[in-house]
Amino acid sequence: MDSSWDTTYRAARRHYELGRLRDAVVRALVVVLIAAVVGGLAIGAEALIWLPLSFVVSVFTEWQGRWWMRGARRGLVAGFVSLVLPLSILRPCCGSSPMAALGATCCTMPSVCWVTGGALGLALSLMLPREGAGHRGEAALGMLLGVTSITVLRCSALFLAEAAGLLGGLLAGVVAASLARALLDRARLTA
């Protein structure tokens, strides 16, 4: 009797997970399609090489569900904000046209990218789901995966140090604000 129950349970569980995976793939395709259009228009064809990363991250977080998914969806929205940031914000000493930003007279400014990423990261941490105090880590990791999978498209138009600054600032902003919020929640619980 037990073996038939186990077999039935495993078959039902397998179909359930395959259905979730199918739904995750469909949602990820929508995200990648939107990212391809926005990235292609805002940055150019060189950004499209990172779309497989966006697809894999979207499938993973959607398939994981609940907190990973909620955090990643918010991260994707913030990632799209970083896509439409003008290059003149990330390289203030350059001209506003893409050709001027890649010319010999243009300087690199990783510190500006770090500050911009940090500001985006702090703003992003305010969007963490509030109701799951025990699942804040999962939501924050999902959010970081989501924002990174789209922001990396923006980084394809930057130099390595600028890209690292933008991604590092995002990471630092989210981590700092998430830790502060966790400490405040812990202080409220003990008081």
N, C-alpha and C positions, 0 to 999 in steps of 0.2 A: 504494500500500500504506500509506504514512504517513497519508494523509488518512482512510482508514477506521479506522485505529487511533485517531487523534485524535478522530474523531466518536464512536467507541465509548467512549473514555475520558471525554469530556465528558458523554455521556449517563449513564454509570454514576456519575460524580461528582455530577451534578445530582440523580439519584435518591437517592444517599447523603445529600446535604445536605438534601433535602426530607424524608427520613425522620428525620434528626436534628432538623430544625425541628419536625416533627409531634410527636416525643417531647418536645421542649422545651416546646411549647405545652401538652401534657397535664400535664406536671409543674408548669408555671406555674399552670395552673388549680387544681391541688391546693393549691399554696401560697396562692393568692388566696382560695380557699374557706376555708382554715384562718384566714388573716388576717382575713377578713370576720367569721367567727364570733367569734374572740378579740377583735378590735378593736371589734366591735359590742357585745359583752358588757362589755368592760373600759372602753371610752371612750364609745361611743354612735355614733349614725348619722353624726355629722359626720366621723368618721374614715374612713368608707367612700369618701369622695371621692378619696382617695389610692390606692385599689386599682389603678387603671390603671397608675400608676407601678410598683407592686410587680409587676404582670403583665409589663410591658415589661422590667424589670430581670431578672426570673426567666427569661423567654424568652431574653434575650441571653446571660446567663451559662450557662444550660444548653446553649444551642446552641454557644457557644464551647467548652464542654467542659473537660476535664481540670483545669487549675489554676484557671481562672476559676470553674468549677463547684464545685470543692472549697472554695475560699475563700468563695464566695457562700452555699453551704449552711451553713457555720459562722456566717456573718454573719446569715443568716436566723434561726438558733436564738437568737443574742444579741439580735436585733431583737425576737423574741417575748418575751424576758426584759424588755426595756424597755417592752413593751406592758403588762405586768402590774405594773409599778412603781406603787405607790400615789401619787396626786397629793400626798399629805402629805409624801413624801420630796422631791419636786421643789419644793414650796412649804411649807416647814416652819412658816411663820408663819400659815398658814391652817388652817381647820378641815378635818377629814378628808372631809367630804361634798363631792360635786362642786358643789353649789350654793353652799356656803360658800367654795370655792376660786375661784368666779367673782364673788363679792360685792364690795361696795365696801370692806369692812374687810380685804380680803386684799391682801397686798403681793406684788410680783413679786421673785423672787430668781434672776436669771440666773447668779449665781456658784455657787449650789447646783447648778443644772442643769449648769454647766460641770464641776464636780467630779464629779457623778454620771456624766456622759458620759465623763469621763476615766477614771474607775474602770472603767466598762464597757469602754471602749476598751483599757485595759491588760489586763483579763481576756480580752478578745477576741483580742488579739495572741498570747496564749499558745496559742490554738487554731489558729494558722496551720499549714498542712501542713508537716511537717519535711523530707520526703524530697526536695524540689525546690529546692535552693539557688539554681539558676539561674532558677527560675520564681517566686521569692518575691514579686516585684513584681506579677505577674499574680494570684497568690493573694491578696495584700493588697488589690489593687484590687477583685477579686471580692468579698472579704469586706466592704469598705467599701460597695460597691454593695448587697450583700445586707442589711447591717444598716441602712443608710440607708433602703432601700425599705420596711422594716417600721417603723423608729423614727419615720418621718415620720407614721405613723398616731397615735403617741403625742403627737407635737408638735401635732396638730390641736387638742388640748385645752389647749395652753399659749399664752402670749403670745409674740410674735415674738422678743423678746430671750431668753426662756427656751428656746424651740425652737432658736434659733441656738446657745445655750450647750450644750444637750444634744448637738446634732449636731457642734458644734465640739469638744466634749470627747471624743466618740467618735473623731473624726478625729485629734485630737492624740494621744490614747492609743495608737491603732493605729500611727500614723506613728512616734511616739517609740520604742515598743517594737520595731517592725519594723526601724528603723534601728539600734538598739542590737544586736539579734540579728544583723543583717547584718555589723556591725563585728566582733562576736565571732567569727562564722564566718570572716571574712577574716583576723583575727588568728590563728586556729587553723590556717588553711591556710598562712600565711607562717611560722609558728613551726616 
